[in-house]
Amino acid sequence: MTGTKDFQAITLVREDRTTIVVSGELDHATSPQLQEAADQALADRPHRIEVDFDQVTFCDFSGLNILLGARATFLGSRASTCVETPFTVVRAHAPVTRLFQLTEAGPLFGMEQAAA
């Protein structure tokens, strides 16, 4: 695994949507940075949160746990909404998508569940 110097989680706010752009390897050492970005996004109380995984090369269970916790907090703080999946993970690639397939967490984040 790489160190935290190669990992970034940057929060971008655009109108009613917040995007967390993540890059590098997401593991036990770097997941606190994702937690901080998620906390910042949740504090802004956006209508929708997207987590952009285009530049994520690895994600382990600690990263998935951060996402699941942030999603639960986000959905728990919201009233009913017309947005079908308001907390999504977008642009994830293999082998990162394999974790979402194996845990069947993909649909929770708006990811299509491909055959494992």
N, CA, C and O of each residue as an XYZ file, in Angstrom:
464
protein
N       0.839     -1.182      0.000
C       0.000      0.000      0.000
C       0.887      1.249      0.000
O       2.004      1.245      0.518
N       0.365      2.285     -0.581
C       1.100      3.545     -0.570
C       0.780      4.295      0.702
O      -0.144      3.942      1.434
N       1.541      5.316      0.954
C       1.289      6.148      2.120
C       0.181      7.141      1.861
O      -0.376      7.201      0.765
N      -0.129      7.911      2.867
C      -1.202      8.890      2.751
C      -0.850     10.027      1.807
O      -1.742     10.765      1.386
N       0.433     10.194      1.457
C       0.820     11.285      0.573
C       0.231     11.130     -0.829
O       0.041     12.127     -1.527
N      -0.058      9.906     -1.251
C      -0.608      9.663     -2.575
C      -2.135      9.661     -2.595
O      -2.738      9.530     -3.660
N      -2.746      9.799     -1.465
C      -4.202      9.749     -1.358
C      -4.762     11.149     -1.200
O      -4.187     11.983     -0.500
N      -5.893     11.404     -1.858
C      -6.601     12.668     -1.683
C      -8.100     12.423     -1.675
O      -8.600     11.525     -2.352
N      -8.802     13.226     -0.908
C     -10.261     13.267     -0.908
C     -10.634     14.737     -0.837
O     -10.523     15.372      0.212
N     -11.075     15.264     -1.961
C     -11.365     16.692     -2.086
C     -12.869     16.879     -2.247
O     -13.500     16.206     -3.062
N     -13.433     17.781     -1.480
C     -14.869     18.048     -1.522
C     -15.154     19.261     -2.390
O     -14.593     20.336     -2.178
N     -16.034     19.078     -3.370
C     -16.457     20.155     -4.264
C     -17.957     20.365     -4.106
O     -18.730     19.407     -4.142
N     -18.367     21.616     -3.931
C     -19.789     21.922     -3.756
C     -20.285     22.670     -4.990
O     -19.723     23.693     -5.383
N     -21.342     22.141     -5.587
C     -21.965     22.767     -6.756
C     -23.472     22.758     -6.550
O     -24.100     21.699     -6.549
N     -24.043     23.930     -6.379
C     -25.488     24.094     -6.182
C     -26.012     23.115     -5.136
O     -25.671     23.239     -3.960
N     -26.836     22.144     -5.539
C     -27.431     21.230     -4.558
C     -26.710     19.892     -4.486
O     -27.221     18.950     -3.881
N     -25.524     19.793     -5.097
C     -24.785     18.535     -5.119
C     -23.371     18.753     -4.591
O     -22.714     19.739     -4.925
N     -22.922     17.834     -3.775
C     -21.553     17.832     -3.292
C     -20.865     16.601     -3.864
O     -21.406     15.496     -3.817
N     -19.669     16.802     -4.402
C     -18.885     15.699     -4.954
C     -17.605     15.563     -4.140
O     -16.901     16.543     -3.895
N     -17.317     14.338     -3.728
C     -16.054     14.032     -3.065
C     -15.202     13.313     -4.105
O     -15.502     12.185     -4.496
N     -14.144     13.972     -4.545
C     -13.251     13.397     -5.547
C     -12.120     12.687     -4.802
O     -11.349     13.313     -4.074
N     -12.036     11.379     -4.997
C     -11.088     10.547     -4.265
C     -10.047     10.012     -5.251
O     -10.381      9.613     -6.367
N      -8.780     10.008     -4.823
C      -7.730      9.443     -5.664
C      -6.715      8.706     -4.805
O      -6.474      9.068     -3.653
N      -6.125      7.666     -5.385
C      -5.111      6.877     -4.689
C      -5.678      5.613     -4.094
O      -6.720      5.117     -4.523
N      -4.983      5.099     -3.104
C      -5.372      3.861     -2.439
C      -6.123      4.170     -1.150
O      -5.621      4.870     -0.271
N      -7.325      3.638     -1.059
C      -8.185      3.863      0.098
C      -8.104      2.639      0.994
O      -8.643      1.578      0.676
N      -7.420      2.806      2.122
C      -7.223      1.694      3.047
C      -7.278      2.212      4.480
O      -7.679      3.349      4.730
N      -6.872      1.369      5.404
C      -6.935      1.735      6.828
C      -6.176      3.031      7.125
O      -6.623      3.839      7.939
N      -5.051      3.226      6.477
C      -4.228      4.418      6.728
C      -4.832      5.689      6.152
O      -4.645      6.772      6.707
N      -5.553      5.568      5.047
C      -6.079      6.762      4.372
C      -7.567      7.001      4.626
O      -8.073      8.083      4.329
N      -8.269      6.017      5.165
C      -9.716      6.179      5.376
C     -10.081      7.359      6.288
O     -11.161      7.923      6.115
N      -9.232      7.762      7.256
C      -9.591      8.952      8.030
C      -9.719     10.217      7.164
O     -10.512     11.105      7.479
N      -8.950     10.300      6.088
C      -9.077     11.448      5.189
C     -10.418     11.419      4.454
O     -11.038     12.461      4.246
N     -10.863     10.221      4.063
C     -12.182     10.109      3.445
C     -13.261     10.458      4.464
O     -14.243     11.119      4.126
N     -13.086     10.016      5.713
C     -14.056     10.341      6.762
C     -14.175     11.849      6.937
O     -15.279     12.378      7.067
N     -13.040     12.540      6.941
C     -13.040     13.998      7.081
C     -13.778     14.662      5.916
O     -14.566     15.584      6.126
N     -13.528     14.202      4.702
C     -14.214     14.760      3.530
C     -15.712     14.468      3.584
O     -16.529     15.318      3.229
N     -16.067     13.263      4.028
C     -17.483     12.902      4.149
C     -18.170     13.752      5.211
O     -19.295     14.209      5.009
N     -17.502     13.964      6.336
C     -18.063     14.806      7.395
C     -18.293     16.232      6.885
O     -19.317     16.848      7.180
N     -17.337     16.743      6.124
C     -17.477     18.085      5.547
C     -18.661     18.135      4.585
O     -19.447     19.083      4.606
N     -18.782     17.121      3.750
C     -19.910     17.071      2.803
C     -21.238     16.993      3.541
O     -22.193     17.675      3.168
N     -21.312     16.173      4.580
C     -22.546     16.031      5.342
C     -22.916     17.333      6.061
O     -24.096     17.659      6.189
N     -21.913     18.070      6.525
C     -22.167     19.336      7.222
C     -22.803     20.367      6.306
O     -23.545     21.237      6.762
N     -22.514     20.272      5.014
C     -23.090     21.208      4.039
C     -24.555     20.913      3.732
O     -25.241     21.736      3.126
N     -25.038     19.743      4.149
C     -26.422     19.315      3.960
C     -26.887     19.448      2.505
O     -27.901     20.092      2.235
N     -26.154     18.845      1.576
C     -26.545     18.940      0.166
C     -27.748     18.057     -0.141
O     -28.128     17.194      0.650
N     -28.325     18.293     -1.290
C     -29.444     17.481     -1.767
C     -28.936     16.115     -2.231
O     -29.652     15.116     -2.155
N     -27.707     16.085     -2.706
C     -27.127     14.870     -3.285
C     -25.622     14.847     -3.011
O     -24.967     15.888     -3.044
N     -25.076     13.653     -2.740
C     -23.634     13.474     -2.584
C     -23.171     12.416     -3.583
O     -23.720     11.317     -3.654
N     -22.143     12.782     -4.354
C     -21.481     11.836     -5.250
C     -20.052     11.642     -4.756
O     -19.383     12.599     -4.367
N     -19.599     10.407     -4.777
C     -18.214     10.100     -4.442
C     -17.576      9.595     -5.734
O     -17.900      8.510     -6.217
N     -16.670     10.393     -6.282
C     -16.034     10.086     -7.561
C     -14.800      9.222     -7.329
O     -13.811      9.677     -6.754
N     -14.868      7.974     -7.781
C     -13.789      7.005     -7.587
C     -12.957      6.803     -8.849
O     -12.271      5.787     -8.963
N     -12.994      7.720     -9.787
C     -12.293      7.542    -11.053
C     -10.802      7.281    -10.863
O     -10.212      6.500    -11.609
N     -10.195      7.920     -9.880
C      -8.750      7.794     -9.666
C      -8.391      6.914     -8.462
O      -7.257      6.955     -7.985
N      -9.347      6.120     -7.972
C      -9.082      5.208     -6.856
C      -8.546      3.898     -7.427
O      -9.176      3.276     -8.283
N      -7.374      3.487     -6.944
C      -6.738      2.278     -7.455
C      -6.938      1.075     -6.541
O      -6.702     -0.062     -6.948
N      -7.372      1.321     -5.306
C      -7.579      0.246     -4.336
C      -8.543      0.745     -3.279
O      -8.487      1.905     -2.873
N      -9.429     -0.138     -2.833
C     -10.328      0.195     -1.730
C     -10.537     -1.070     -0.913
O     -10.887     -2.119     -1.452
N     -10.318     -0.961      0.403
C     -10.547     -2.113      1.272
C     -11.795     -1.870      2.117
O     -12.519     -0.897      1.908
N     -12.035     -2.763      3.071
C     -13.248     -2.674      3.883
C     -13.310     -1.412      4.731
O     -14.405     -0.930      5.023
N     -12.181     -0.869      5.133
C     -12.222      0.361      5.927
C     -12.796      1.509      5.096
O     -13.553      2.328      5.617
N     -12.447      1.577      3.821
C     -13.022      2.592      2.938
C     -14.506      2.368      2.725
O     -15.295      3.311      2.759
N     -14.883      1.117      2.506
C     -16.303      0.793      2.332
C     -17.088      1.136      3.591
O     -18.206      1.643      3.497
N     -16.529      0.870      4.759
C     -17.217      1.199      6.011
C     -17.447      2.701      6.155
O     -18.500      3.122      6.631
N     -16.473      3.507      5.749
C     -16.654      4.962      5.790
C     -17.823      5.359      4.893
O     -18.671      6.160      5.286
N     -17.864      4.796      3.686
C     -18.946      5.110      2.753
C     -20.302      4.679      3.294
O     -21.277      5.424      3.199
N     -20.366      3.483      3.857
C     -21.638      2.998      4.410
C     -22.112      3.873      5.574
O     -23.296      4.192      5.673
N     -21.189      4.256      6.446
C     -21.555      5.117      7.572
C     -22.013      6.493      7.115
O     -23.000      7.024      7.624
N     -21.299      7.072      6.153
C     -21.681      8.393      5.638
C     -23.036      8.326      4.947
O     -23.859      9.230      5.094
N     -23.265      7.257      4.195
C     -24.557      7.085      3.519
C     -25.685      6.981      4.543
O     -26.730      7.611      4.376
N     -25.488      6.200      5.590
C     -26.511      6.032      6.626
C     -26.800      7.366      7.319
O     -27.959      7.703      7.560
N     -25.756      8.117      7.636
C     -25.935      9.426      8.262
C     -26.681     10.367      7.333
O     -27.602     11.069      7.750
N     -26.280     10.374      6.084
C     -26.901     11.244      5.076
C     -28.381     10.918      4.925
O     -29.221     11.817      4.979
N     -28.706      9.658      4.738
C     -30.105      9.271      4.541
C     -30.917      9.459      5.812
O     -32.100      9.791      5.744
N     -30.300      9.252      6.968
C     -31.001      9.413      8.232
C     -31.337     10.858      8.557
O     -32.261     11.127      9.326
N     -30.591     11.793      7.974
C     -30.815     13.211      8.259
C     -31.743     13.868      7.252
O     -32.009     15.065      7.352
N     -32.235     13.116      6.291
C     -33.039     13.684      5.210
C     -34.511     13.334      5.340
O     -34.883     12.269      5.831
N     -35.313     14.247      4.895
C     -36.738     13.958      4.735
C     -36.891     13.195      3.424
O     -35.932     13.077      2.660
N     -38.052     12.691      3.165
C     -38.320     11.999      1.908
C     -37.951     12.898      0.730
O     -38.156     14.111      0.772
N     -37.413     12.299     -0.302
C     -36.969     13.071     -1.459
C     -37.289     12.339     -2.746
O     -37.513     11.129     -2.743
N     -37.309     13.070     -3.837
C     -37.582     12.449     -5.131
C     -36.313     11.907     -5.776
O     -36.399     11.202     -6.781
N     -35.156     12.208     -5.240
C     -33.913     11.695     -5.803
C     -33.817     10.216     -5.449
O     -33.828      9.852     -4.273
N     -33.725      9.364     -6.470
C     -33.771      7.919     -6.247
C     -32.582      7.413     -5.433
O     -32.770      6.696     -4.450
N     -31.381      7.770     -5.823
C     -30.180      7.369     -5.091
C     -29.363      8.610     -4.804
O     -28.504      8.978     -5.606
N     -29.609      9.266     -3.681
C     -28.968     10.556     -3.423
C     -27.521     10.482     -2.946
O     -26.848     11.509     -2.872
N     -27.031      9.284     -2.621
C     -25.641      9.115     -2.185
C     -25.033      8.059     -3.094
O     -25.289      6.868     -2.917
N     -24.231      8.483     -4.065
C     -23.731      7.557     -5.065
C     -22.210      7.513     -5.125
O     -21.524      8.465     -4.753
N     -21.709      6.391     -5.600
C     -20.304      6.246     -5.961
C     -20.288      6.158     -7.476
O     -20.948      5.300     -8.062
N     -19.534      7.045     -8.107
C     -19.501      7.093     -9.562
C     -18.094      6.836    -10.083
O     -17.104      7.073     -9.390
N     -18.028      6.353    -11.304
C     -16.792      6.166    -12.068
C     -15.775      5.247    -11.399
O     -14.570      5.434    -11.566
N     -16.245      4.263    -10.649
C     -15.340      3.272    -10.053
C     -14.947      2.250    -11.107
O     -15.747      1.905    -11.977
N     -13.719      1.770    -11.029
C     -13.180      0.807    -11.984
C     -12.726     -0.452    -11.254
O     -12.527     -0.457    -10.039
N     -12.570     -1.526    -12.040
C     -11.963     -2.739    -11.489
C     -10.526     -2.411    -11.124
O      -9.908     -1.621    -11.837
N      -9.969     -2.945    -10.095
C     -10.507     -3.960     -9.201
C     -11.333     -3.401     -8.045
O     -11.841     -4.168     -7.226
N     -11.475     -2.081     -7.965
C     -12.244     -1.474     -6.869
C     -13.690     -1.954     -6.882
O     -14.267     -2.206     -5.825
N     -14.277     -2.082     -8.061
C     -15.674     -2.506     -8.145
C     -15.881     -3.919     -7.603
O     -16.989     -4.281     -7.206
N     -14.828     -4.703     -7.587
C     -14.937     -6.079     -7.081
C     -15.377     -6.098     -5.613
O     -16.171     -6.953     -5.220
N     -14.880     -5.183     -4.817
C     -15.287     -5.099     -3.406
C     -16.793     -4.840     -3.295
O     -17.476     -5.451     -2.473
N     -17.298     -3.934     -4.127
C     -18.725     -3.618     -4.103
C     -19.556     -4.808     -4.586
O     -20.667     -5.025     -4.101
N     -19.026     -5.575     -5.533
C     -19.720     -6.769     -6.016
C     -19.762     -7.854     -4.944
O     -20.815     -8.430     -4.670
N     -18.611     -8.122     -4.346
C     -18.529     -9.194     -3.350
C     -19.395     -8.926     -2.127
O     -19.973     -9.850     -1.554
N     -19.482     -7.678     -1.735
C     -20.267     -7.330     -0.546
C     -21.718     -6.998     -0.885
O     -22.539     -6.785      0.007
N     -22.022     -6.957     -2.174
C     -23.352     -6.590     -2.668
C     -23.757     -5.192     -2.220
O     -24.944     -4.902     -2.070
N     -22.771     -4.329     -2.006
C     -23.028     -2.946     -1.591
C     -23.231     -2.013     -2.772
O     -23.723     -0.898     -2.594
N     -22.870     -2.436     -3.955
C     -22.968     -1.584     -5.133
C     -24.320     -0.908     -5.319
O     -24.374      0.308     -5.504
N     -25.416     -1.668     -5.275
C     -26.730     -1.036     -5.463
C     -27.062      0.045     -4.423
O     -27.836      0.958     -4.712
N     -26.492     -0.049     -3.231
C     -26.719      0.981     -2.214
C     -26.169      2.332     -2.662
O     -26.638      3.383     -2.224
N     -25.171      2.288     -3.538
C     -24.501      3.492     -4.005
C     -24.819      3.803     -5.465
O     -24.119      4.589     -6.102
N     -25.872      3.187     -5.990
C     -26.272      3.460     -7.357
C     -25.404      2.785     -8.400
O     -25.442      3.148     -9.575
N     -24.625      1.811     -7.977
C     -23.764      1.080     -8.907
C     -24.505     -0.162     -9.374
O     -25.099     -0.880     -8.568
N     -24.469     -0.411    -10.670
C     -25.095     -1.628    -11.179
C     -24.308     -2.821    -10.693
O     -23.078     -2.791    -10.652
N     -25.014     -3.867    -10.326
C     -24.368     -5.067     -9.805
C     -24.053     -5.987    -10.979
O     -24.954     -6.610    -11.542
N     -22.782     -6.071    -11.347
C     -22.357     -6.949    -12.418
C     -22.187     -8.369    -11.875
O     -22.028     -8.573    -10.672
N     -22.222     -9.315    -12.758
C     -22.030    -10.712    -12.341
C     -20.620    -10.892    -11.792
O     -19.641    -10.467    -12.406
N     -20.531    -11.530    -10.625
C     -19.213    -11.728     -9.992
C     -18.520    -12.947    -10.564
O     -17.404    -13.271    -10.156
